[in-house]
Amino acid sequence: MTRPGVTVVIASIGLLVAGRILGVVELYIAGVAGIGLVVVALLVVLRPPPSLEVVRSVRPSRVHAGTASRVELRVANRGARRSPVVTLSDGVTGTAGARLLLGRLPPDRSVVATYRLPTERRGIVRIGPLEIEVVDPFGLVRRRIPAGPTTELTVLPPVVNLLPLPFTLGDDPLAGAEQPNHLGRTGEDFYALRPYVVGDELRRVHWPSTARTGELQVRQDEQPWQGRVTVLLDVRRTTTDGPGFERMVTAAASVIAASGRRGDLVRLVTTGGVDTGAMSGHAQLEALMEHLSVVELTPSGALGPTLGSLADGTGSLVAVVGDIPQGDLDTIVGLRRRSGAVTVLHMPGHLTVPLAEIPSATTRHGRVRLVRVTKGAELAATWNQAVRGHRQQGRSRARVGR
């Protein structure tokens, strides 16, 4: 029963009672007519349902926030007669849903209707269940017929175009070189020099570099390992607010996307206890993005145990943090002894925690860098400027070393 239908029933019963009490035949007739109208409406909607076939498709089913996505409904009349006027009702998370009015459809004919989905914020948008609503001409009775199951749209966090981190050259055994180095003296090209390890062939020792440094240096003619990037996302509610956390998620997704485009192994770790392990390839990186689409702030979690779970040789570490105290920052910086390089991507929010600082002594050798993206600043511009500056410093140190 619709709201007008309930109103007609209540009014008809009132007229019947009033006609009985007052002895007014007209009131009694009006009440009977109202009840009869509702009965006729029931008979209309209880007829065999229309033979409508509805196929729903979400295109695309996975988008980044701000990218358009739509639902396409293809409705076909599989019956032998014209279908009645019906309404297609489809629920959509966070909205009043979609309602599409479908006119009378001849047999073996089909129509296509579309509507857009909300993609402004990351998350899971649930669509459905899809229903066909049949209403009598007076709008007194409505019948809902299931026409489609619930499906989902995954809204991934927005991604901005960032430069990938330089390959690390240091204690990380899985690190490679940023670009091939050329030795004109030998006429051969190779990627990098690395310290001699027991078991290396002596013919690969580069004697000029060994004489210059005083340590055995081995030629690495090719890059046998992928670069490795570990992205640490701080999800503690005490370190950021809602808008600040969304900026942090966008930053983490952008770093992952930049590393994935270069073919790096990427690992996502959160202070909430999530550790995806090293992943590569389009499908696995999409799985990382899907996790970031539903990650939320947590009331618990600690930074120290999370960092302690990271084994040696994690490659480059990018810690995406909000307003963290100095003690937590010192803990992150301390991890530089076990990784190729540490980048602290600091995104201050609205909290009152004093801004943490990295002592300048820890940045002299380029092993630790702080990228601070204040509120209102552009992530891409700030990050890319810091990466370019680090690369220039690395080239300057290389020229000084030669």
PEGIUR-V21838 format. One record per pair of residues at least 6 apart in sequence whose ideal C-beta (glycine too) atoms are under 7 Angstrom apart, sorted by sequence separation. I is the first residue (numbers start at 1). J is the second residue. D is the distance in Angstrom with one decimal. If there is no record, write none. Layout:
# PEGIUR-V21838
I/J/D
I/J/D
This chain:
# PEGIUR-V21838
19/25/6.8
63/69/4.8
77/83/4.9
91/97/4.5
92/98/6.0
105/111/6.7
169/175/6.0
210/216/5.3
260/266/5.9
268/274/6.9
269/275/5.0
279/285/6.3
336/342/4.6
362/368/4.7
363/369/6.4
373/379/5.4
90/97/6.0
118/125/6.5
135/142/4.9
168/175/4.2
182/189/5.4
210/217/5.0
259/266/5.0
335/342/5.9
348/355/6.7
19/27/3.4
20/28/6.7
89/97/6.4
90/98/4.6
117/125/5.8
167/175/5.8
169/177/6.7
209/217/4.1
240/248/6.5
268/276/4.6
279/287/6.9
18/27/5.0
19/28/3.2
60/69/5.9
133/142/5.7
134/143/4.6
167/176/4.8
180/189/5.3
181/190/6.6
196/205/6.6
267/276/6.2
279/288/6.1
333/342/6.4
373/382/4.9
59/69/6.9
89/99/5.4
167/177/5.9
180/190/6.8
181/191/6.8
256/266/5.3
267/277/6.1
332/342/6.5
358/368/6.2
58/69/6.6
59/70/6.1
133/144/5.7
134/145/6.8
167/178/4.8
180/191/5.4
181/192/6.3
205/216/5.7
206/217/5.0
267/278/4.8
371/382/6.3
15/27/4.9
16/28/6.2
19/31/6.1
87/99/5.8
88/100/4.4
166/178/5.1
205/217/6.9
206/218/6.9
256/268/6.9
267/279/7.0
276/288/6.1
332/344/6.0
358/370/4.9
371/383/5.8
58/71/5.6
59/72/6.1
87/100/6.9
100/113/5.0
131/144/4.7
132/145/4.4
193/206/5.9
205/218/5.8
206/219/5.0
265/278/4.2
266/279/5.7
319/332/4.9
87/101/5.5
88/102/6.0
131/145/6.4
177/191/4.5
204/218/5.0
265/279/6.9
266/280/6.9
344/358/6.8
15/30/4.9
16/31/3.6
56/71/6.2
57/72/5.0
73/88/6.2
131/146/6.0
132/147/4.8
176/191/6.4
177/192/3.7
204/219/4.9
233/248/6.5
265/280/5.0
276/291/6.8
329/344/6.8
371/386/4.6
15/31/3.4
86/102/5.2
131/147/5.9
176/192/6.7
193/209/5.5
56/73/5.5
85/102/7.0
98/115/4.7
129/146/6.2
130/147/4.6
263/280/6.8
274/291/7.0
369/386/6.4
13/31/6.9
85/103/5.9
130/148/3.2
200/218/5.0
317/335/6.1
12/31/4.6
15/34/6.7
54/73/6.1
55/74/4.6
71/90/6.9
85/104/6.0
129/148/6.4
233/252/4.8
266/285/6.5
84/104/6.5
128/148/5.9
129/149/6.0
195/215/6.3
196/216/3.4
268/288/5.2
54/75/5.2
83/104/6.0
128/149/6.0
129/150/5.3
195/216/6.9
196/217/6.9
231/252/5.3
369/390/6.0
12/34/3.0
82/104/4.9
83/105/4.5
128/150/3.9
195/217/6.8
196/218/5.1
266/288/6.5
317/339/4.7
11/34/6.2
12/35/4.8
52/75/5.8
53/76/4.6
82/105/6.6
95/118/6.1
127/150/6.8
128/151/5.9
185/208/6.5
268/291/6.6
316/339/6.8
321/344/6.5
82/106/5.6
94/118/6.1
126/150/5.8
127/151/5.1
193/217/4.5
194/218/5.6
231/255/5.5
307/331/5.9
314/338/6.9
315/339/6.6
316/340/5.2
346/370/6.3
366/390/6.3
52/77/6.0
53/78/5.3
92/117/6.6
127/152/6.9
193/218/6.9
231/256/5.8
260/285/4.3
270/295/6.7
303/328/4.9
307/332/6.7
310/335/6.8
314/339/4.8
315/340/5.3
316/341/4.9
317/342/4.9
318/343/4.7
319/344/5.1
320/345/4.7
321/346/5.9
322/347/5.9
323/348/5.7
333/358/6.0
342/367/6.7
346/371/6.9
8/34/5.2
51/77/6.6
81/107/6.5
126/152/5.6
127/153/6.4
193/219/6.6
194/220/5.4
272/298/4.5
312/338/4.7
317/343/6.9
319/345/6.7
322/348/6.8
323/349/5.6
341/367/5.5
342/368/4.8
343/369/5.2
344/370/4.9
345/371/5.1
346/372/4.5
347/373/5.1
348/374/6.0
51/78/4.4
73/100/6.9
75/102/6.2
80/107/5.8
125/152/6.8
193/220/6.8
304/331/5.7
316/343/6.8
318/345/6.0
320/347/7.0
322/349/5.1
329/356/3.9
348/375/6.6
366/393/5.8
51/79/3.3
77/105/4.2
79/107/6.0
124/152/5.5
125/153/4.2
192/220/4.8
303/331/6.0
307/335/5.6
323/351/4.2
325/353/6.0
343/371/6.3
366/394/6.2
8/37/6.6
9/38/5.7
50/79/6.3
77/106/6.6
190/219/5.2
191/220/5.3
256/285/6.5
272/301/5.0
324/353/7.0
329/358/6.7
333/362/5.6
8/38/5.8
77/107/5.6
124/154/6.1
125/155/6.1
190/220/6.0
229/259/4.3
271/301/4.0
323/353/4.0
326/356/4.6
52/83/5.9
77/108/6.7
190/221/4.6
191/222/6.4
271/302/6.7
325/356/6.4
336/367/4.8
77/109/5.6
93/125/5.0
123/155/5.5
191/223/4.9
256/288/5.6
271/303/5.7
324/356/5.8
336/368/5.3
5/38/6.0
50/83/4.2
92/125/6.6
93/126/4.5
122/155/5.0
50/84/5.9
54/88/7.0
76/110/3.8
121/155/6.7
122/156/6.3
275/309/6.7
75/110/6.3
92/127/5.6
122/157/4.5
227/262/6.7
229/264/5.1
231/266/6.8
233/268/7.0
235/270/5.0
236/271/5.5
271/306/5.0
333/368/5.5
5/41/6.8
50/86/6.5
74/110/6.1
75/111/5.5
117/153/5.6
119/155/5.2
228/264/6.4
231/267/7.0
235/271/5.4
253/289/6.1
90/127/6.3
91/128/5.9
226/263/6.1
227/264/4.1
228/265/4.8
229/266/5.3
230/267/4.5
231/268/5.3
232/269/5.0
233/270/4.7
234/271/5.2
235/272/4.6
269/306/6.3
74/112/5.2
90/128/6.1
91/129/6.8
226/264/5.8
73/112/7.0
226/265/4.9
230/269/6.3
253/292/5.1
72/112/6.3
73/113/4.8
90/130/5.0
252/292/6.3
269/310/7.0
72/114/5.0
88/130/6.9
89/131/4.7
71/114/6.5
249/292/5.6
70/114/5.1
71/115/5.6
88/132/6.2
89/133/5.4
70/115/6.5
70/116/5.0
71/117/6.3
86/132/5.3
87/133/4.2
177/223/6.9
249/295/6.4
70/117/6.3
86/133/6.2
176/223/4.3
68/116/6.6
69/117/4.8
86/134/5.5
87/135/7.0
176/225/6.2
69/119/5.5
84/134/6.5
228/278/6.6
68/119/6.8
174/225/4.8
176/227/6.0
67/119/6.0
245/297/5.6
66/119/6.4
65/119/6.1
66/120/6.8
174/228/5.2
226/280/6.5
65/120/6.5
63/119/5.7
65/121/6.1
71/127/6.3
65/122/5.0
167/227/5.3
235/295/6.3
237/297/4.4
237/298/6.4
235/297/5.6
236/298/6.6
237/299/5.2
235/298/5.2
255/318/5.2
165/229/6.3
236/301/5.0
235/301/6.4
252/320/4.8
58/127/6.6
234/303/6.9
251/320/5.2
248/320/5.1
56/130/5.8
232/306/7.0
248/322/6.2
54/130/6.3
244/322/5.4
52/132/6.2
230/310/6.6
239/321/6.7
240/322/3.1
239/322/4.3
240/323/6.3
69/153/5.8
230/314/4.6
239/323/5.5
49/134/6.9
230/315/6.2
232/317/6.5
239/324/5.3
228/314/6.5
229/315/5.6
232/318/6.9
234/320/6.6
228/315/2.6
229/316/5.0
230/317/4.9
231/318/5.1
232/319/4.4
233/320/5.1
234/321/4.5
227/315/6.3
228/316/7.0
232/320/6.7
234/322/6.1
45/134/5.2
229/318/6.5
231/320/6.7
45/135/7.0
65/155/5.4
160/250/6.9
234/324/6.7
45/136/5.5
65/156/6.9
44/136/4.4
56/148/4.9
61/153/6.0
62/154/4.6
63/155/6.2
64/156/4.7
65/157/6.1
66/158/5.7
157/249/4.8
158/250/5.2
162/254/4.8
54/147/4.4
58/151/6.0
61/154/6.9
63/156/6.8
64/157/7.0
65/158/4.4
157/250/5.3
162/255/6.3
54/148/5.8
62/156/6.5
64/158/5.5
159/253/5.2
160/254/4.9
164/258/4.5
251/345/5.6
41/136/3.8
56/151/6.9
58/153/5.5
64/159/5.8
159/254/5.0
163/258/6.5
164/259/5.5
45/141/5.0
49/145/5.1
157/253/4.2
162/258/4.3
251/347/6.3
41/138/5.7
45/143/4.2
159/257/4.8
164/262/4.7
41/140/4.2
42/141/5.4
248/347/5.2
41/141/4.3
247/347/5.2
37/138/6.6
38/140/5.6
37/140/6.9
244/347/6.2
244/349/3.0
244/350/6.8
241/349/4.7
240/349/4.5
241/350/5.2
241/351/6.7
240/351/6.9
254/379/6.7
122/249/6.9
251/379/5.7
250/379/6.9
8/140/6.0
156/289/4.6
156/290/6.9
4/139/5.5
5/140/3.5
157/292/5.1
4/140/5.8
5/141/5.5
154/290/5.8
157/293/6.1
2/139/5.9
156/293/4.9
2/140/6.0
155/293/6.1
2/141/6.6
154/293/5.7
174/313/5.4
1/141/6.0
2/142/5.3
173/313/5.5
175/315/6.8
172/313/5.8
174/315/5.9
172/315/5.8
168/315/6.6
168/316/5.4
165/316/4.9
175/340/4.8
172/339/6.3
172/340/3.3
123/293/6.1
124/294/6.3
170/340/5.5
122/293/4.8
123/294/6.5
168/340/2.7
168/341/4.7
165/343/6.7
170/367/6.7
162/380/6.0
160/379/5.5
161/380/5.9
160/380/4.6
162/383/5.1
163/384/4.9
162/384/6.5
165/387/6.6
163/387/4.5
166/390/6.3
166/391/5.5
166/394/6.5
